Amino acid sequence: MNKQPDDLRTARAFVWHAIIGILLWAAGIAAVRAETTGADCLALAVFTEARGESWLGQAAVAQVVLNRAADPRWPDDLCSVVSQPEQFHGVRDWPKGREPIDVNPRAWRQAQAVAVAVMRASCASSVATR
């Protein structure tokens, strides 16, 4: 097994944090609102699964949802993916069409920003590889 040295892992983590930070800035983190129902569902998964994590950790959760939606074994829309039984903690209890009462507004805005940034990055990446 090829084990990476700590400084290489640290450098890669720094680069990913920088990329996510740039994407969030580009998405307008201070004012971003989820643009679609799919983005709302993705933000909910990020919020319920990774609220206390770094941007990178939150982006990883969002990417898992996008990967599943692209996989033929899973539903092809984001809301159906995150509402699959026993997959994302708290999603099934989400009051449809509104924010939960106990939401941390800052954490919710960040989850929305991460969802939108990862969706945009995923879309740009799929266009670039065609």
DSSP file (Angstrom, degrees, kcal/mol; ACC not computed):
  #  RESIDUE AA STRUCTURE BP1 BP2  ACC     N-H-->O    O-->H-N    N-H-->O    O-->H-N    TCO  KAPPA ALPHA  PHI   PSI    X-CA   Y-CA   Z-CA
    1    1 A M              0   0    0      0, 0.0     2,-0.8     0, 0.0     0, 0.0   0.000 360.0 360.0 360.0 133.7    0.0    0.0    0.0
    2    2 A N        -     0   0    0      2,-0.0     2,-0.5     1,-0.0     0, 0.0  -0.740 360.0-162.2 -86.8 109.5    1.4    3.4   -1.0
    3    3 A K        -     0   0    0     -2,-0.8    -1,-0.0     1,-0.0     0, 0.0  -0.811  11.9-135.4 -97.9 129.0    1.3    5.7    2.1
    4    4 A Q        -     0   0    0     -2,-0.5     2,-0.0     1,-0.1    -1,-0.0  -0.563  24.0-110.0 -80.8 143.3    1.5    9.4    1.5
    5    5 A P    >>  -     0   0    0      0, 0.0     4,-2.0     0, 0.0     3,-0.6  -0.369  29.9-112.6 -66.4 154.2    3.8   11.5    3.7
    6    6 A D  H 3> S+     0   0    0      1,-0.2     4,-2.7     2,-0.2     5,-0.2   0.861 115.6  55.7 -57.5 -38.9    2.0   13.8    6.1
    7    7 A D  H 3> S+     0   0    0      1,-0.2     4,-2.1     2,-0.2    -1,-0.2   0.849 107.4  49.4 -67.3 -31.7    3.3   16.9    4.3
    8    8 A L  H <> S+     0   0    0     -3,-0.6     4,-2.6     2,-0.2    -1,-0.2   0.914 111.8  48.3 -70.3 -42.9    1.7   15.7    1.0
    9    9 A R  H  X S+     0   0    0     -4,-2.0     4,-2.5     2,-0.2    -2,-0.2   0.917 112.8  49.1 -61.0 -42.8   -1.6   15.0    2.7
   10   10 A T  H  X S+     0   0    0     -4,-2.7     4,-2.4     2,-0.2    -2,-0.2   0.910 111.0  49.5 -63.5 -42.8   -1.5   18.4    4.4
   11   11 A A  H  X S+     0   0    0     -4,-2.1     4,-2.4     2,-0.2    -2,-0.2   0.914 111.9  48.2 -64.0 -43.1   -0.7   20.1    1.1
   12   12 A R  H  X S+     0   0    0     -4,-2.6     4,-2.5     2,-0.2    -2,-0.2   0.910 111.3  50.3 -64.1 -41.7   -3.6   18.3   -0.7
   13   13 A A  H  X S+     0   0    0     -4,-2.5     4,-2.5     1,-0.2    -2,-0.2   0.908 110.4  50.7 -62.5 -41.4   -6.0   19.2    2.1
   14   14 A F  H  X S+     0   0    0     -4,-2.4     4,-2.4     2,-0.2    -2,-0.2   0.923 110.0  49.4 -61.6 -44.5   -4.9   22.8    1.9
   15   15 A V  H  X S+     0   0    0     -4,-2.4     4,-2.6     2,-0.2    -2,-0.2   0.926 112.0  47.9 -61.4 -45.5   -5.5   22.9   -1.9
   16   16 A W  H  X S+     0   0    0     -4,-2.5     4,-2.7     2,-0.2     5,-0.2   0.898 111.3  50.7 -64.2 -39.6   -9.0   21.3   -1.5
   17   17 A H  H  X S+     0   0    0     -4,-2.5     4,-2.6     1,-0.2    -1,-0.2   0.909 111.4  49.0 -62.3 -40.6   -9.9   23.8    1.2
   18   18 A A  H  X S+     0   0    0     -4,-2.4     4,-2.5     2,-0.2    -2,-0.2   0.918 111.5  48.7 -64.7 -43.4   -8.7   26.6   -1.1
   19   19 A I  H  X S+     0   0    0     -4,-2.6     4,-2.6     2,-0.2    -2,-0.2   0.939 113.2  46.5 -62.1 -47.4  -10.7   25.3   -4.0
   20   20 A I  H  X S+     0   0    0     -4,-2.7     4,-2.8     1,-0.2     5,-0.2   0.915 111.8  52.1 -62.1 -42.3  -13.9   24.9   -1.9
   21   21 A G  H  X S+     0   0    0     -4,-2.6     4,-2.4    -5,-0.2    -1,-0.2   0.910 110.7  47.4 -59.5 -42.7  -13.3   28.4   -0.5
   22   22 A I  H  X S+     0   0    0     -4,-2.5     4,-2.8     2,-0.2    -2,-0.2   0.919 112.0  49.9 -65.4 -43.3  -13.0   29.9   -3.9
   23   23 A L  H  X S+     0   0    0     -4,-2.6     4,-2.0     2,-0.2    -2,-0.2   0.911 111.9  48.0 -61.9 -42.2  -16.1   28.1   -5.1
   24   24 A L  H  <>S+     0   0    0     -4,-2.8     5,-1.2     2,-0.2     4,-0.5   0.904 112.2  49.1 -66.0 -40.1  -18.1   29.3   -2.2
   25   25 A W  H ><5S+     0   0    0     -4,-2.4     3,-1.3    -5,-0.2    -2,-0.2   0.932 111.2  50.0 -62.2 -44.6  -16.9   32.8   -2.7
   26   26 A A  H 3<5S+     0   0    0     -4,-2.8    -1,-0.2     1,-0.3    -2,-0.2   0.833 107.8  53.8 -63.8 -32.3  -17.8   32.6   -6.4
   27   27 A A  T 3<5S-     0   0    0     -4,-2.0    -1,-0.3    -5,-0.2    -2,-0.2   0.559 119.8-111.9 -78.6  -7.0  -21.3   31.3   -5.4
   28   28 A G  T X>5 -     0   0    0     -3,-1.3     4,-2.1    -4,-0.5     3,-1.4   0.980  35.1-166.0  76.3  62.2  -21.7   34.3   -3.2
   29   29 A I  T 34<S+     0   0    0     -5,-1.2    84,-0.1     1,-0.3    -4,-0.1   0.799  81.9  57.1 -54.6 -33.4  -21.7   32.6    0.2
   30   30 A A  T 34 S+     0   0    0      1,-0.2    -1,-0.3    -5,-0.1    -2,-0.1   0.828 125.2  17.7 -69.5 -29.5  -23.1   35.7    2.0
   31   31 A A  T <4 S+     0   0    0     -3,-1.4    -2,-0.2     2,-0.0    -1,-0.2   0.415  88.3 130.5-123.0   0.8  -26.2   35.9   -0.1
   32   32 A V     <  -     0   0    0     -4,-2.1     2,-0.4    77,-0.0    81,-0.2  -0.317  30.5-174.6 -66.4 137.7  -26.6   32.6   -1.8
   33   33 A R        -     0   0    0     79,-0.1    -2,-0.0    80,-0.1     7,-0.0  -0.956  41.6 -90.0-123.0 147.3  -30.0   30.9   -1.6
   34   34 A A        -     0   0    0     -2,-0.4    79,-0.1     1,-0.1     6,-0.1  -0.340  35.3-153.1 -58.7 135.3  -30.6   27.4   -2.9
   35   35 A E        +     0   0    0      1,-0.0     2,-0.3     2,-0.0    -1,-0.1   0.712  66.8  18.7 -89.5 -21.9  -31.7   27.8   -6.5
   36   36 A T  S  > S-     0   0    0      1,-0.1     4,-2.0     0, 0.0     5,-0.1  -0.905  79.7-103.4-142.4 167.9  -33.8   24.7   -7.0
   37   37 A T  H  > S+     0   0    0     -2,-0.3     4,-2.5     1,-0.2     5,-0.2   0.900 122.7  55.7 -58.9 -40.5  -35.6   22.0   -5.0
   38   38 A G  H  > S+     0   0    0      1,-0.2     4,-2.4     2,-0.2    -1,-0.2   0.897 106.2  50.0 -59.5 -40.7  -32.7   19.7   -5.7
   39   39 A A  H  > S+     0   0    0      2,-0.2     4,-2.7     1,-0.2    -1,-0.2   0.877 108.8  52.7 -66.4 -36.9  -30.3   22.2   -4.2
   40   40 A D  H  X S+     0   0    0     -4,-2.0     4,-2.2     2,-0.2    -2,-0.2   0.929 111.1  46.3 -62.5 -44.8  -32.5   22.5   -1.1
   41   41 A C  H  X S+     0   0    0     -4,-2.5     4,-2.0     2,-0.2    -2,-0.2   0.899 113.2  49.1 -65.2 -40.5  -32.5   18.7   -0.7
   42   42 A L  H  X S+     0   0    0     -4,-2.4     4,-2.3     2,-0.2    -2,-0.2   0.919 110.8  50.3 -64.4 -43.3  -28.7   18.6   -1.2
   43   43 A A  H  X S+     0   0    0     -4,-2.7     4,-3.1     1,-0.2    -2,-0.2   0.879 108.0  54.1 -61.9 -37.9  -28.3   21.4    1.3
   44   44 A L  H  X S+     0   0    0     -4,-2.2     4,-2.9     2,-0.2     5,-0.3   0.917 108.5  48.2 -63.4 -42.6  -30.5   19.5    3.8
   45   45 A A  H  X S+     0   0    0     -4,-2.0     4,-2.1     2,-0.2     5,-0.3   0.921 113.8  47.3 -62.9 -43.3  -28.2   16.4    3.4
   46   46 A V  H  X S+     0   0    0     -4,-2.3     4,-2.7     2,-0.2    -2,-0.2   0.931 114.4  47.7 -61.8 -45.9  -25.1   18.5    4.0
   47   47 A F  H  X S+     0   0    0     -4,-3.1     4,-1.0     1,-0.2    -2,-0.2   0.925 116.4  40.9 -62.8 -46.9  -26.7   20.3    7.0
   48   48 A T  H  < S+     0   0    0     -4,-2.9    -1,-0.2    -5,-0.2    -2,-0.2   0.813 125.2  35.1 -75.8 -28.3  -27.9   17.1    8.7
   49   49 A E  H  < S+     0   0    0     -4,-2.1    -2,-0.2    -5,-0.3    -3,-0.2   0.788 133.8  16.1 -94.5 -30.3  -24.8   15.0    8.0
   50   50 A A  H >< S+     0   0    0     -4,-2.7     3,-2.0    -5,-0.3    -3,-0.2   0.077  71.7 132.2-138.4  26.4  -21.9   17.5    8.2
   51   51 A R  T 3< S+     0   0    0     -4,-1.0    -1,-0.1     1,-0.3    -3,-0.1   0.845  84.1  41.1 -51.7 -40.3  -23.1   20.7    9.9
   52   52 A G  T 3  S+     0   0    0     -5,-0.1    -1,-0.3    -3,-0.1     2,-0.1   0.392  99.7  97.7 -91.3   3.9  -20.0   20.8   12.2
   53   53 A E  S <  S-     0   0    0     -3,-2.0    -3,-0.1     1,-0.2    -4,-0.0  -0.359  80.4 -94.2 -89.2 169.2  -17.5   19.8    9.5
   54   54 A S     >  -     0   0    0     -2,-0.1     4,-2.4     1,-0.1     5,-0.2  -0.181  45.0 -96.9 -69.0 171.0  -15.2   21.9    7.4
   55   55 A W  H  > S+     0   0    0      1,-0.2     4,-2.8     2,-0.2     5,-0.2   0.888 127.7  54.7 -57.3 -38.7  -16.2   23.1    3.9
   56   56 A L  H  > S+     0   0    0      2,-0.2     4,-1.9     1,-0.2    -1,-0.2   0.921 108.1  47.5 -63.2 -44.4  -14.3   20.2    2.5
   57   57 A G  H  > S+     0   0    0      2,-0.2     4,-1.6     1,-0.2    -1,-0.2   0.892 113.6  48.1 -63.6 -39.9  -16.2   17.7    4.7
   58   58 A Q  H  X S+     0   0    0     -4,-2.4     4,-2.2     1,-0.2    -2,-0.2   0.898 110.2  51.8 -67.7 -40.2  -19.5   19.3    3.7
   59   59 A A  H  X S+     0   0    0     -4,-2.8     4,-2.4     1,-0.2    -2,-0.2   0.854 105.3  56.7 -64.1 -33.9  -18.5   19.2    0.1
   60   60 A A  H  X S+     0   0    0     -4,-1.9     4,-1.9     2,-0.2    -1,-0.2   0.909 106.7  48.5 -64.4 -41.8  -17.7   15.5    0.4
   61   61 A V  H  X S+     0   0    0     -4,-1.6     4,-1.8     2,-0.2    -2,-0.2   0.931 111.7  49.9 -62.3 -45.0  -21.2   14.8    1.6
   62   62 A A  H  X S+     0   0    0     -4,-2.2     4,-2.3     1,-0.2    -2,-0.2   0.895 109.3  52.0 -60.2 -40.1  -22.7   16.8   -1.3
   63   63 A Q  H  X S+     0   0    0     -4,-2.4     4,-2.9     1,-0.2    -1,-0.2   0.869 104.5  56.1 -66.4 -36.0  -20.5   14.9   -3.7
   64   64 A V  H  X S+     0   0    0     -4,-1.9     4,-2.3     2,-0.2    -1,-0.2   0.930 108.8  47.5 -59.4 -45.1  -21.7   11.5   -2.3
   65   65 A V  H  X S+     0   0    0     -4,-1.8     4,-2.3     1,-0.2    -2,-0.2   0.927 113.2  47.6 -63.2 -44.9  -25.3   12.6   -3.1
   66   66 A L  H  X S+     0   0    0     -4,-2.3     4,-1.4     1,-0.2    -2,-0.2   0.894 110.8  52.1 -64.0 -39.4  -24.4   13.8   -6.6
   67   67 A N  H  X S+     0   0    0     -4,-2.9     4,-0.8     1,-0.2    -1,-0.2   0.911 110.0  49.0 -62.1 -42.1  -22.5   10.5   -7.2
   68   68 A R  H >< S+     0   0    0     -4,-2.3     3,-0.9     1,-0.2     6,-0.4   0.913 107.9  53.3 -64.5 -42.2  -25.5    8.5   -6.2
   69   69 A A  H 3< S+     0   0    0     -4,-2.3    -1,-0.2     1,-0.3    -2,-0.2   0.804 109.8  49.5 -63.5 -27.7  -27.9   10.5   -8.4
   70   70 A A  H 3< S+     0   0    0     -4,-1.4    -1,-0.3    -5,-0.2    -2,-0.2   0.618  94.9  88.7 -84.4 -13.6  -25.6    9.7  -11.3
   71   71 A D  S X< S-     0   0    0     -3,-0.9     3,-2.0    -4,-0.8    -4,-0.0  -0.721  76.5-138.2 -88.9 131.0  -25.5    6.0  -10.5
   72   72 A P  T 3  S+     0   0    0      0, 0.0    -1,-0.1     0, 0.0     4,-0.1   0.673  99.9  67.5 -64.2 -15.3  -28.2    3.9  -12.2
   73   73 A R  T 3  S+     0   0    0      2,-0.1    -4,-0.1    -5,-0.1    -5,-0.1   0.610 101.7  54.1 -77.5 -10.6  -28.7    2.0   -8.9
   74   74 A W  S <  S-     0   0    0     -3,-2.0     7,-0.1    -6,-0.4     6,-0.0  -0.767 102.7 -84.0-117.7 162.1  -30.1    5.1   -7.2
   75   75 A P        -     0   0    0      0, 0.0    -4,-0.2     0, 0.0    -1,-0.1  -0.270  37.9-128.8 -58.9 156.4  -32.9    7.5   -8.1
   76   76 A D  S    S+     0   0    0     -6,-0.1     2,-0.4    -4,-0.1    -7,-0.1   0.440  82.7  73.3 -95.6   2.3  -31.8   10.2  -10.6
   77   77 A D  S  > S-     0   0    0      1,-0.1     4,-1.9    -7,-0.0     3,-0.2  -0.911  79.8-127.2-116.5 150.0  -33.0   13.3   -8.7
   78   78 A L  H  > S+     0   0    0     -2,-0.4     4,-2.5     1,-0.2     5,-0.2   0.853 105.7  53.9 -63.1 -39.3  -31.4   14.7   -5.6
   79   79 A C  H  > S+     0   0    0      1,-0.2     4,-1.2     2,-0.2    -1,-0.2   0.898 110.1  47.9 -64.7 -38.8  -34.5   14.8   -3.4
   80   80 A S  H  4 S+     0   0    0     -3,-0.2     4,-0.3     2,-0.2    -1,-0.2   0.871 110.8  52.5 -68.3 -35.7  -35.2   11.1   -4.0
   81   81 A V  H >< S+     0   0    0     -4,-1.9     3,-1.2     1,-0.2    -2,-0.2   0.949 112.1  43.4 -63.7 -49.0  -31.6   10.2   -3.3
   82   82 A V  H 3< S+     0   0    0     -4,-2.5     6,-0.4     1,-0.3    -1,-0.2   0.697 111.1  56.0 -74.5 -16.5  -31.5   12.0    0.1
   83   83 A S  T 3< S+     0   0    0     -4,-1.2    -1,-0.3    -5,-0.2    -2,-0.2   0.366  75.4 124.5 -97.1   6.8  -34.9   10.7    1.1
   84   84 A Q  S X> S-     0   0    0     -3,-1.2     3,-1.4    -4,-0.3     4,-0.5  -0.398  78.3 -86.3 -60.8 141.4  -34.0    7.0    0.6
   85   85 A P  T 34 S-     0   0    0      0, 0.0    -1,-0.1     0, 0.0    -2,-0.1  -0.210 104.5  -2.9 -55.6 135.4  -34.7    5.1    3.9
   86   86 A E  T 34 S+     0   0    0      2,-0.1     3,-0.1    -3,-0.1    -3,-0.1   0.727 104.0 105.9  59.9  28.4  -31.9    5.1    6.4
   87   87 A Q  T <4 S+     0   0    0     -3,-1.4     2,-0.5     1,-0.3    -1,-0.1   0.856  77.9  25.6-103.5 -47.0  -29.5    7.1    4.3
   88   88 A F  S >X S-     0   0    0     -4,-0.5     3,-1.6    -6,-0.4     4,-0.6  -0.956  81.5-123.8-128.8 115.0  -29.3   10.6    5.6
   89   89 A H  T 34 S+     0   0    0     -2,-0.5   -41,-0.0     1,-0.3     0, 0.0  -0.260  91.8   7.7 -56.9 130.2  -30.0   11.3    9.3
   90   90 A G  T >4 S+     0   0    0      1,-0.1     3,-0.5   -41,-0.0     4,-0.3   0.188  96.7 104.4  88.0 -17.7  -32.7   13.9    9.8
   91   91 A V  G X4 S+     0   0    0     -3,-1.6     3,-1.6     1,-0.2    -2,-0.1   0.901  76.5  55.1 -66.9 -39.6  -33.8   14.2    6.2
   92   92 A R  G 3< S+     0   0    0     -4,-0.6    -1,-0.2     1,-0.3    -3,-0.1   0.768 106.8  52.6 -66.5 -22.3  -37.0   12.2    6.6
   93   93 A D  G <  S+     0   0    0     -3,-0.5    -1,-0.3     2,-0.1    -2,-0.2   0.411  79.8 124.0 -91.1   1.6  -38.1   14.6    9.4
   94   94 A W    <   -     0   0    0     -3,-1.6     2,-0.6    -4,-0.3     5,-0.1  -0.449  68.3-123.2 -65.1 124.6  -37.6   17.7    7.3
   95   95 A P    >   -     0   0    0      0, 0.0     3,-2.1     0, 0.0    -1,-0.1  -0.605  37.5-112.3 -70.3 115.3  -40.8   19.7    7.1
   96   96 A K  T 3  S+     0   0    0     -2,-0.6     3,-0.1     1,-0.3    -3,-0.0  -0.205  93.2   7.1 -54.9 126.7  -41.4   20.0    3.3
   97   97 A G  T 3  S+     0   0    0      1,-0.1     2,-0.3   -60,-0.1    -1,-0.3   0.456 118.4  69.3  84.1   2.4  -41.0   23.5    2.0
   98   98 A R  S <  S-     0   0    0     -3,-2.1    -1,-0.1     0, 0.0     3,-0.1  -0.983  81.7 -99.5-148.6 162.5  -39.7   25.1    5.1
   99   99 A E        -     0   0    0     -2,-0.3    -3,-0.0     1,-0.1     2,-0.0  -0.510  46.9-102.2 -78.8 146.3  -36.6   25.3    7.3
  100  100 A P    >   -     0   0    0      0, 0.0     3,-1.4     0, 0.0    -1,-0.1  -0.348  28.9-119.2 -66.2 152.1  -36.7   23.3   10.6
  101  101 A I  T 3  S+     0   0    0      1,-0.3    -2,-0.1    -3,-0.1     0, 0.0   0.856 109.4  50.6 -61.7 -38.6  -37.3   25.3   13.7
  102  102 A D  T 3  S+     0   0    0      2,-0.1    -1,-0.3     3,-0.0     2,-0.2   0.146  80.1 136.1 -91.6  21.8  -34.0   24.5   15.4
  103  103 A V    <   -     0   0    0     -3,-1.4     3,-0.1     1,-0.1    -4,-0.0  -0.452  57.6-130.1 -72.0 138.3  -31.8   25.4   12.4
  104  104 A N     >  -     0   0    0     -2,-0.2     4,-2.8     1,-0.2     5,-0.2  -0.815  20.1-148.3 -81.2 110.8  -28.6   27.4   13.0
  105  105 A P  H  > S+     0   0    0      0, 0.0     4,-2.5     0, 0.0     5,-0.2   0.858  94.3  48.9 -55.9 -39.2  -29.1   30.1   10.3
  106  106 A R  H  > S+     0   0    0      2,-0.2     4,-2.1     1,-0.2     5,-0.1   0.932 113.6  45.8 -66.8 -44.0  -25.4   30.5    9.7
  107  107 A A  H  > S+     0   0    0      2,-0.2     4,-2.4     1,-0.2    -1,-0.2   0.877 112.7  51.8 -65.3 -37.5  -24.9   26.7    9.3
  108  108 A W  H  X S+     0   0    0     -4,-2.8     4,-2.3     2,-0.2    -2,-0.2   0.922 109.1  49.2 -65.6 -43.9  -27.9   26.5    7.1
  109  109 A R  H  X S+     0   0    0     -4,-2.5     4,-2.4    -5,-0.2    -2,-0.2   0.901 112.0  49.4 -61.9 -39.7  -26.7   29.3    4.8
  110  110 A Q  H  X S+     0   0    0     -4,-2.1     4,-2.8     2,-0.2    -2,-0.2   0.917 109.2  51.3 -66.3 -41.4  -23.3   27.6    4.6
  111  111 A A  H  X S+     0   0    0     -4,-2.4     4,-2.4     1,-0.2    -2,-0.2   0.899 111.4  48.6 -61.2 -40.0  -24.9   24.2    3.7
  112  112 A Q  H  X S+     0   0    0     -4,-2.3     4,-2.5     2,-0.2    -1,-0.2   0.919 111.8  48.8 -64.2 -43.5  -26.9   26.0    1.0
  113  113 A A  H  X S+     0   0    0     -4,-2.4     4,-2.7     2,-0.2    -2,-0.2   0.910 111.7  48.8 -63.9 -42.2  -23.7   27.6   -0.3
  114  114 A V  H  X S+     0   0    0     -4,-2.8     4,-2.9     2,-0.2     5,-0.3   0.930 111.1  50.9 -61.9 -45.5  -21.8   24.3   -0.3
  115  115 A A  H  X S+     0   0    0     -4,-2.4     4,-2.3    -5,-0.2    -2,-0.2   0.937 113.7  43.6 -59.0 -48.0  -24.7   22.6   -2.1
  116  116 A V  H  X S+     0   0    0     -4,-2.5     4,-2.6     2,-0.2    -1,-0.2   0.919 114.8  49.6 -64.9 -43.5  -24.8   25.2   -4.8
  117  117 A A  H  X S+     0   0    0     -4,-2.7     4,-2.6    -5,-0.2    -2,-0.2   0.913 113.0  45.9 -63.4 -42.7  -21.0   25.4   -5.2
  118  118 A V  H  X S+     0   0    0     -4,-2.9     4,-2.6     2,-0.2    -1,-0.2   0.891 112.5  51.0 -69.2 -38.4  -20.7   21.6   -5.5
  119  119 A M  H  X S+     0   0    0     -4,-2.3     4,-2.3    -5,-0.3    -2,-0.2   0.930 113.3  45.4 -62.3 -43.9  -23.6   21.4   -8.0
  120  120 A R  H  X S+     0   0    0     -4,-2.6     4,-2.8     2,-0.2    -2,-0.2   0.919 114.0  48.4 -65.0 -43.4  -22.0   24.1  -10.1
  121  121 A A  H  X S+     0   0    0     -4,-2.6     4,-2.5     2,-0.2    -2,-0.2   0.896 112.1  49.7 -64.4 -40.0  -18.5   22.5   -9.9
  122  122 A S  H  X S+     0   0    0     -4,-2.6     4,-2.2     2,-0.2    -1,-0.2   0.901 112.2  47.6 -64.9 -41.4  -20.0   19.1  -10.8
  123  123 A C  H  X S+     0   0    0     -4,-2.3     4,-1.9     2,-0.2    -2,-0.2   0.927 113.4  47.4 -65.7 -45.1  -21.8   20.6  -13.8
  124  124 A A  H  X S+     0   0    0     -4,-2.8     4,-2.3     1,-0.2    -2,-0.2   0.891 112.1  51.2 -62.9 -39.4  -18.7   22.5  -15.0
  125  125 A S  H  X S+     0   0    0     -4,-2.5     4,-1.4     1,-0.2    -1,-0.2   0.898 109.3  49.0 -66.0 -41.0  -16.6   19.3  -14.5
  126  126 A S  H  < S+     0   0    0     -4,-2.2     4,-0.3     1,-0.2    -1,-0.2   0.856 112.9  48.0 -69.7 -32.6  -19.0   17.2  -16.6
  127  127 A V  H >< S+     0   0    0     -4,-1.9     3,-1.1     1,-0.2    -2,-0.2   0.900 110.1  52.6 -70.8 -40.4  -19.1   19.8  -19.4
  128  128 A A  H 3< S+     0   0    0     -4,-2.3    -2,-0.2     1,-0.2    -1,-0.2   0.770 107.6  51.6 -66.9 -26.2  -15.3   20.1  -19.4
  129  129 A T  T 3<        0   0    0     -4,-1.4    -1,-0.2     1,-0.2    -2,-0.2   0.451 360.0 360.0 -93.6   1.1  -14.8   16.3  -19.7
  130  130 A R    <         0   0    0     -3,-1.1    -1,-0.2    -4,-0.3    -2,-0.1   0.481 360.0 360.0 -81.3 360.0  -17.1   15.9  -22.7
